[in-house]
Each structure stands twice: as structure tokens, then as C-alpha cells.
Amino acid sequence: MSHFSIRSHFDMLVNNLSESFNKMIVETRGKPILTMMETIRTKIMLLIIKKKEEANKWKGMLCPKIKKKLDVNIKDSFRCVPSHTGGDKY
């Protein structure tokens, strides 16, 4: 348990998501409701398009950030040696 936190990080995730969304819509808050909703819809659509275009540039099945983390874990795993604990368990 030395490398893992046992407390929940869910509240932090929700808070970060809320803060990001609020930052994105801050300039639309003073507008009439329909204008505000249309502006938010447009911003979200543009964000989705941007993310899709970025993803289309990826080589392979994984995004670059996850691929890098996976490569580090694979490299680190070479130091691991399985130990037989009995039966078919290691």
C-alpha cells in the first residue's frame, strides 16, 4: 500500500471538471439564456472537433500520453521476477 492512496479522488475529479466548464462559459453568463446555450453548444462542438482532429494524428491504438506511460511500465516490469506461491498462482 506504500504507492497507492486509499482515499477517494472522485470529488477532485468532479471539482476539476466543474471548474473547467465554468471557465469555458464565463463570458456567456451575462447573455440571454438562448444565446448562452447556443454559445455553449458551439464551444463544445468546436472542442469535440479539435479533439477528434488531434486523435486522428495518433499513430497506433493508444493516445501518446498513455502510450508513454505504458512504455515506462513495460520497461520497469523487466525488473520484476514472478514468484511461485503454490498451485497455479504466482
C-alpha positions in Angstrom: 0.0 0.0 0.0 3.0 2.3 0.0 2.4 3.6 -3.5 -1.4 3.8 -3.5 -3.7 6.2 -1.8 -6.7 4.7 -0.2 -8.8 7.9 -0.2 -11.2 8.7 -3.0 -10.2 11.2 -5.7 -13.7 11.4 -7.1 -14.6 14.7 -5.6 -11.4 16.2 -7.0 -12.3 15.0 -10.5 -15.8 16.4 -10.3 -14.5 19.7 -9.0 -11.9 20.0 -11.8 -14.5 19.2 -14.4 -16.8 21.8 -13.0 -14.1 24.4 -12.8 -13.1 23.7 -16.4 -16.6 24.0 -17.6 -17.2 27.2 -15.7 -14.1 28.7 -17.1 -15.2 27.8 -20.6 -18.6 29.5 -20.2 -17.7 32.5 -18.0 -18.2 35.1 -20.8 -21.6 33.7 -21.7 -23.2 34.0 -18.3 -24.5 37.5 -18.8 -26.2 36.7 -22.1 -29.9 35.7 -22.6 -30.5 32.0 -22.0 -30.9 31.0 -25.6 -27.8 32.9 -26.7 -25.9 31.4 -23.7 -27.0 27.9 -24.6 -26.1 28.3 -28.3 -22.7 29.7 -27.4 -22.0 26.8 -25.0 -23.2 24.3 -27.7 -21.0 25.8 -30.3 -17.9 25.8 -28.0 -18.5 22.2 -27.1 -18.9 21.2 -30.8 -15.6 23.0 -31.6 -13.9 21.3 -28.7 -15.0 17.9 -29.9 -13.8 18.6 -33.5 -10.5 19.8 -32.2 -10.0 16.7 -30.1 -11.1 14.4 -33.0 -8.5 16.1 -35.3 -5.8 15.6 -32.7 -6.8 11.9 -32.2 -6.7 11.4 -36.0 -3.0 12.3 -35.9 -2.2 9.5 -33.4 -0.2 6.6 -34.7 -1.4 3.3 -33.2 -4.3 2.5 -31.0 -3.3 4.4 -27.9 -3.0 8.2 -27.4 0.6 9.3 -27.0 0.3 10.1 -23.3 -1.0 6.7 -22.4 1.5 5.0 -24.8 4.3 6.8 -23.0 3.1 5.6 -19.6 2.6 2.1 -20.8 6.1 2.0 -22.3 7.6 3.2 -18.9 5.6 0.4 -17.1 6.8 -2.2 -19.6 10.4 -1.1 -19.2 10.0 -1.2 -15.4 8.4 -4.6 -15.5 11.6 -6.2 -16.8 13.0 -5.9 -13.2 10.1 -8.0 -11.9 10.5 -11.6 -11.2 7.5 -13.8 -10.6 7.5 -16.0 -7.5 5.5 -19.2 -7.3 3.1 -19.1 -4.4 1.6 -22.5 -4.8 -0.7 -24.2 -7.2 -1.2 -22.2 -10.3 -0.6 -18.8 -8.6 2.4 -16.5 -8.9 
